[in-house]
Amino acid sequence: MTLVVGVRIKIYVRIMVNKRIKEIALNDAACLDQAEKSYGDSWRKRGGVGAFMMLARKWDRIELQVEAQNYDVFKAYAVDKRSEGILDDIQDLRRYLLLVEEHITKGG
């Protein structure tokens, strides 16, 4: 019985994680839609090099924050939960990566 309960718990956890990931992805899509209304496609105005540099700047911000915590991203978040803190930079980077992937895969 313990094995069955353990398996059920693992399945439940996997379902909940997948649900949370879908919520995050849907939120990203909504945020990107809103940003497009304000900024258009300014993120790629300077071509592929500019797009890469935009990604690099976001990564640099994340790296700076985790460096102070011995590169522990979880600890970096735990010590700085400001709305403009590391989570905001992670979200921005993920969304920029989505824009870059979408542009590349549509034949940009």
Phi and psi in degrees as a GROMACS rama.xvg file:
@    title "Ramachandran Plot"
@    xaxis  label "Phi"
@    yaxis  label "Psi"
@TYPE xy
-59.314  -42.5598  THR-2
-61.7533  -42.4691  LEU-3
-63.2591  -44.4946  VAL-4
-62.824  -44.3859  VAL-5
-60.1154  -42.0955  GLY-6
-65.0963  -42.9905  VAL-7
-62.3441  -40.8531  ARG-8
-64.1436  -43.9122  ILE-9
-62.4557  -41.1193  LYS-10
-64.3824  -44.2913  ILE-11
-60.5915  -45.2954  TYR-12
-60.9309  -44.5331  VAL-13
-61.6776  -42.1617  ARG-14
-62.5968  -43.8344  ILE-15
-67.4167  -38.6803  MET-16
-64.3443  -45.8501  VAL-17
-60.6543  -40.0535  ASN-18
-63.6714  -43.5382  LYS-19
-64.8532  -40.3737  ARG-20
-63.2928  -40.525  ILE-21
-63.5662  -39.5917  LYS-22
-62.7374  -42.4222  GLU-23
-62.9557  -44.9407  ILE-24
-63.5983  -41.7752  ALA-25
-64.9931  -38.7449  LEU-26
-64.8728  -41.4673  ASN-27
-58.6327  -45.9166  ASP-28
-60.7699  -42.2931  ALA-29
-64.9535  -42.03  ALA-30
-65.2013  -38.9952  CYS-31
-66.7467  -39.0715  LEU-32
-60.0736  -45.3631  ASP-33
-64.7536  -43.3517  GLN-34
-64.5602  -36.23  ALA-35
-63.1717  -35.1743  GLU-36
-64.0496  -34.7407  LYS-37
-86.7695  -41.3911  SER-38
-113.645  -11.8614  TYR-39
61.9949  -139.384  GLY-40
-104.081  34.8411  ASP-41
-59.7299  -23.1377  SER-42
-63.4134  -22.951  TRP-43
-114.53  17.4563  ARG-44
-55.9931  -36.0906  LYS-45
-100.505  22.6856  ARG-46
76.6298  -165.785  GLY-47
-64.6586  -36.4762  GLY-48
-65.767  -43.3187  VAL-49
-62.4572  -39.9111  GLY-50
-64.4027  -42.0522  ALA-51
-62.3325  -43.7343  PHE-52
-63.7022  -34.8363  MET-53
-61.7053  -44.1343  MET-54
-64.4681  -42.5822  LEU-55
-62.338  -40.452  ALA-56
-62.0729  -41.4198  ARG-57
-64.3687  -43.4748  LYS-58
-62.1256  -41.6434  TRP-59
-58.7696  -40.4439  ASP-60
-64.4468  -42.2527  ARG-61
-65.2448  -45.6271  ILE-62
-59.9331  -40.887  GLU-63
-60.5816  -40.3972  LEU-64
-72.0918  -38.7266  GLN-65
-79.7256  -26.4925  VAL-66
-58.0161  -39.2715  GLU-67
-65.6429  -17.0681  ALA-68
-115.555  32.1978  GLN-69
56.5343  37.9467  ASN-70
63.1209  26.0158  TYR-71
-96.2644  100.858  ASP-72
-64.0659  -33.3939  VAL-73
-68.9376  -41.0295  PHE-74
-67.2002  -39.1326  LYS-75
-58.6291  -40.3514  ALA-76
-69.6649  -40.8568  TYR-77
-61.1885  -34.5137  ALA-78
-90.0553  -11.0155  VAL-79
-145.574  89.8915  ASP-80
-99.5475  22.5506  LYS-81
-60.3633  152.876  ARG-82
-63.4637  -25.6728  SER-83
-101.679  18.3522  GLU-84
-82.4735  -154.511  GLY-85
-62.5023  -35.3097  ILE-86
-62.1252  -39.7781  LEU-87
-61.9883  -41.8065  ASP-88
-67.2375  -38.581  ASP-89
-63.1387  -44.1289  ILE-90
-63.509  -44.3903  GLN-91
-60.9698  -46.0345  ASP-92
-60.5326  -45.6389  LEU-93
-60.2157  -41.4883  ARG-94
-69.0661  -40.6013  ARG-95
-63.0815  -38.7444  TYR-96
-62.8616  -38.1723  LEU-97
-62.3563  -43.4883  LEU-98
-61.2282  -44.61  LEU-99
-63.6297  -46.0779  VAL-100
-61.4975  -44.6058  GLU-101
-59.834  -43.9777  GLU-102
-65.442  -43.6497  HIS-103
-65.768  -45.5981  ILE-104
-76.7572  -17.6998  THR-105
-86.4353  -0.0288282  LYS-106
97.8801  5.60062  GLY-107
